[in-house]
Amino acid sequence: MPVKTKKTPKTEFARRLAKAGYEDFLVLDKETAEKVLTPRRLELLEVIEEREPESISKLAEIVDREVSAVHRDVKLLWSKSVLDYEEGFRGRKKPVIRRSHIFIEPVM
């Protein structure tokens, strides 16, 4: 017997996205998105997508920021399922974008 999920605005939104053909997506609520997707973190996501840096250190070098600050931002993005890690050069953590699309849950 299939498991029934409680219909919430977020699950309904996700269901509609899937029905519209989106297969690989993440839905963030507005409050989380505002805290997590800051301009500096969005810059990191753009660089990861465009340049595919082989490590967090290389990412920090590209954006001209301290490695520790970039590491904190990457760790937060990972904790919110925005990023993932692959094994990079010499076993270093290579940040990669986890989902094809990120949506902000609409206010209902």
Backbone hydrogen bonds, N-H to C=O, Kabsch-Sander energy under -0.5 kcal/mol:
donor,donor_aa,acceptor,acceptor_aa,energy
8,T,6,K,-0.7
12,E,8,T,-2.7
13,F,9,P,-2.4
14,A,10,K,-2.5
15,R,11,T,-2.4
16,R,12,E,-2.2
17,L,13,F,-2.2
18,A,14,A,-2.4
19,K,15,R,-2.3
20,A,16,R,-1.7
21,G,18,A,-1.5
22,Y,17,L,-2.2
23,E,21,G,-0.6
25,F,23,E,-0.7
26,L,101,H,-1.9
28,L,26,L,-0.5
28,L,103,F,-2.9
33,A,29,D,-2.7
34,E,30,K,-2.4
35,K,31,E,-1.6
36,V,32,T,-2.8
37,L,33,A,-2.6
38,T,36,V,-1.6
42,L,38,T,-2.7
43,E,39,P,-1.9
44,L,40,R,-1.7
45,L,41,R,-2.2
46,E,42,L,-2.3
47,V,43,E,-2.4
48,I,44,L,-2.7
49,E,45,L,-2.4
50,E,46,E,-2.7
51,R,47,V,-3.1
52,E,47,V,-0.8
52,E,48,I,-1.1
56,I,93,K,-0.8
59,L,55,S,-2.0
60,A,56,I,-2.6
61,E,57,S,-2.1
62,I,58,K,-2.4
63,V,59,L,-2.1
64,D,60,A,-0.7
64,D,61,E,-0.6
65,R,60,A,-2.2
70,V,66,E,-2.2
71,H,67,V,-3.0
72,R,68,S,-2.0
73,D,69,A,-2.1
74,V,70,V,-3.0
75,K,71,H,-2.6
76,L,72,R,-2.2
77,L,73,D,-2.5
78,W,74,V,-2.4
79,S,75,K,-2.3
80,K,76,L,-1.3
81,S,78,W,-1.9
82,V,77,L,-2.7
83,L,77,L,-1.2
84,D,96,V,-2.8
86,E,94,K,-2.3
88,G,86,E,-0.5
88,G,92,R,-4.1
89,F,54,E,-0.5
91,G,88,G,-1.7
92,R,89,F,-1.7
94,K,86,E,-3.2
94,K,92,R,-0.5
96,V,84,D,-2.5
98,R,82,V,-2.4
99,R,82,V,-0.6
100,S,24,D,-0.8
101,H,24,D,-1.4
103,F,26,L,-3.1
105,E,28,L,-3.5
105,E,103,F,-0.6
